[in-house]
Amino acid sequence: MNSSHAHAALAALVAVLAACAGVTHAGEDRDGHAPQPGRGPAALALTDAQQRAAGVRVDHPVAMANVPQVEAYGLVLDPAALVTDMGRMESTQAAWHAAQADVVRVAGLYRDNLNASLKSLQLAQAQESETGAQARAAAAAFALQWGPVAALGAQKRHALIDALSANRQLLVRAGLPGQHLADSVGPRALLDIDGVSVAARVLGSLPRTDSQLQGAAWLLAIERAPAGLGPGAHVRVLLERAPVKGLLVPAVALLYGENGAYVYRDARRDPGGKHHYEAAAVQLLAAVGDSWLVSGLNASDAIVVQGAGVLWSLQGIGSFSAAEEEHD
């Protein structure tokens, strides 16, 4: 239904309700003062006949857990860059260890007066200091560029290099443009490769920010990558967020006021048979299809899942439906 037809139907329903005797706003005076500006929606009371005329239907929200997915940009990395960076780190570490051993050797000779001068000892110490600085710089650069790989032991790093060299694995950098403070992600990811979903493992976050994407990034590993997928390829990646638990309500049940999102709840039924509806504030957690996971409700609550816009119109609140915003 388009917005003009929806507004026409809404006007007709309001006219029907206005013709019914006994539509009341709970808590209002008999002289019918309108709700005060800046206050939340007042409770509304409808008879069964008025409820049917307005098309109001209530139901209970459904408890569920959802694993939200976030889309990221993936780049298949060249293993040669990893091999080069790791080789530089290991060679500088080896040079540092050799310089340390040389300092110990020369110091022993100097102490025992065995053909070692003070100058030779000082030169050995200077060499150890220089190689140590180079080793620390190479290790820091490697950790920034390859954080999850740097955290592995030497044996696991070399096993990864062997797998990459034999094309048994691929590494992918998955980035979120412009999101520097992104939340942690789950251990699994999906890559969309020509419409085919390929599973990947999340090895961990990458500390260094890409100069072009300017956002958080993670390092992924693909086992048995499809043929033809190689370094430099750009792929679509779906990362998993932490599971979100809440209550599922239709988007058409949600409205927005000056105090945020809310739904109408069937609070009680009075002795006269009228249903009393009140606004219940909710917090939006995650979109699930044409519904939302929310908090702030109980599974036993009876909420309006159809006709919330009619109740809103009767109260004259300056807000709008989430579904109308999406479809207008």
Residue pairs with C-beta under 8 A, 6 or more apart in sequence:
1 9
3 324
3 327
3 328
6 309
6 324
10 309
10 310
10 313
13 53
13 54
13 55
13 310
14 310
14 313
14 314
16 53
16 54
17 23
17 46
17 50
17 53
17 54
17 310
17 314
20 47
20 49
20 50
20 53
22 47
22 50
22 274
23 44
23 45
23 46
23 50
23 314
24 44
24 45
24 274
25 32
25 35
25 42
25 43
25 44
25 45
25 315
26 42
26 43
26 44
26 45
26 276
26 278
27 42
27 43
28 42
34 316
35 41
35 42
35 315
35 316
35 317
38 258
40 257
40 259
40 262
40 279
41 257
41 262
41 278
41 279
41 312
41 315
41 317
42 315
43 267
43 276
43 277
43 278
43 279
44 264
44 276
44 277
44 278
44 311
44 314
44 315
45 270
45 274
45 275
45 276
45 277
46 54
46 56
46 274
46 275
46 277
47 273
47 274
47 275
48 273
48 275
51 275
51 307
54 307
54 310
54 311
55 306
55 307
55 310
56 304
56 306
56 307
56 310
56 311
57 304
57 305
57 306
57 307
58 266
58 302
58 303
58 304
58 305
59 302
59 303
59 305
60 299
60 300
60 301
60 302
60 303
61 247
61 248
61 249
61 294
61 297
61 299
61 301
61 303
62 247
62 248
62 299
63 245
63 246
63 247
63 248
63 299
64 245
64 246
64 247
64 248
64 288
64 293
65 243
65 244
65 245
66 243
66 244
66 245
66 246
66 286
66 288
66 293
67 186
67 240
67 241
67 243
67 244
68 240
68 241
68 244
68 286
69 238
69 239
69 240
69 241
70 176
70 182
70 185
70 238
70 239
70 241
71 236
71 237
71 238
71 239
72 174
72 175
72 176
72 218
72 236
72 237
72 238
72 239
73 174
73 175
73 176
73 177
73 213
73 234
73 236
73 237
74 172
74 173
74 174
74 175
74 191
74 220
74 234
74 235
74 236
74 237
75 172
75 173
75 175
75 232
75 233
75 234
75 235
76 170
76 171
76 172
76 229
76 230
76 231
76 232
76 233
76 234
76 235
77 170
77 171
77 172
77 173
77 231
78 231
78 232
79 161
79 164
79 165
79 171
79 231
80 231
82 146
82 149
82 161
82 164
82 171
83 161
83 165
85 141
85 142
85 145
85 146
86 142
86 146
86 149
86 157
86 161
88 138
88 142
89 135
89 138
89 139
89 141
89 142
92 131
92 134
92 135
92 137
92 138
92 139
93 135
93 138
93 139
95 131
95 134
95 135
96 128
96 131
96 132
96 134
96 135
98 131
99 124
99 127
99 128
99 130
99 131
99 132
100 128
100 132
102 124
102 127
102 128
103 121
103 124
103 125
103 127
103 128
105 124
106 116
106 120
106 121
106 124
107 121
107 124
108 114
109 115
109 116
110 116
110 117
110 118
110 120
110 121
139 150
142 149
142 150
143 150
143 207
144 207
144 208
145 206
145 208
146 206
146 219
147 204
147 205
147 206
147 207
147 208
147 219
148 203
148 204
148 205
148 206
148 219
149 157
149 160
149 203
149 219
151 204
152 160
160 169
163 169
164 170
164 171
167 225
168 223
168 224
169 221
169 222
169 223
169 225
170 221
170 222
170 225
170 229
170 230
171 219
171 220
171 221
171 222
172 191
172 200
172 219
172 220
172 221
172 222
172 235
172 237
173 206
173 210
173 217
173 218
173 219
173 220
174 189
174 217
174 218
174 219
174 220
174 237
174 239
175 210
175 213
175 215
175 216
175 217
175 218
176 182
176 213
176 215
176 216
176 217
177 213
177 214
177 215
178 213
178 214
178 215
179 215
179 216
180 209
180 214
180 215
180 216
181 216
182 215
182 216
183 241
183 242
184 205
184 242
185 202
185 218
185 239
185 240
185 241
186 202
186 239
186 240
186 241
186 242
187 201
187 202
188 199
188 200
188 201
188 202
188 240
189 199
189 200
189 201
189 202
189 218
189 220
189 237
189 238
189 239
189 240
190 197
190 198
190 199
190 200
190 237
190 238
191 197
191 198
191 199
191 200
191 220
191 222
191 235
191 236
191 237
191 238
192 198
192 235
192 236
192 237
192 238
193 226
193 229
193 235
196 226
198 222
198 225
198 226
199 222
199 223
200 220
200 221
200 222
200 237
201 220
201 221
201 223
202 218
202 219
202 220
202 239
203 218
203 219
203 220
203 221
204 218
204 219
205 216
205 217
205 218
205 219
206 217
206 218
206 219
209 215
209 216
209 217
210 217
218 239
220 237
222 229
229 235
244 285
244 286
244 293
245 293
246 285
246 286
246 293
246 294
246 295
247 293
247 294
247 295
247 297
247 298
247 299
248 288
248 291
248 292
248 293
248 294
249 263
249 282
249 291
249 292
249 294
249 297
249 303
249 305
250 290
250 291
250 305
250 323
251 287
251 290
251 291
251 292
251 322
251 323
251 326
252 305
252 306
252 308
252 309
252 321
252 322
252 323
253 263
253 264
253 303
253 304
253 305
253 306
253 308
254 261
254 262
254 263
254 282
254 284
254 292
254 294
254 308
254 321
254 322
254 323
255 261
255 262
255 263
255 264
255 308
255 309
255 312
255 317
255 319
255 320
255 321
255 322
256 262
256 319
256 320
256 322
257 279
257 317
257 318
257 319
258 318
258 319
259 281
260 281
260 283
261 281
261 282
261 283
261 284
261 294
261 322
262 279
262 280
262 281
262 282
263 279
263 280
263 282
263 294
263 297
263 303
263 304
263 308
264 277
264 278
264 279
264 280
264 303
264 304
264 308
264 311
265 277
265 278
265 279
265 280
265 297
265 301
265 302
265 303
265 304
266 275
266 276
266 277
266 302
266 303
266 304
267 276
267 277
267 278
268 275
268 276
269 275
269 276
270 276
277 304
277 311
280 296
280 297
280 301
280 303
281 296
282 294
282 295
282 296
282 297
283 294
283 295
283 296
284 292
284 293
284 294
285 292
285 293
285 294
285 295
286 292
286 293
287 293
290 323
292 322
297 303
304 311
308 321
309 321
309 324
312 319
312 321
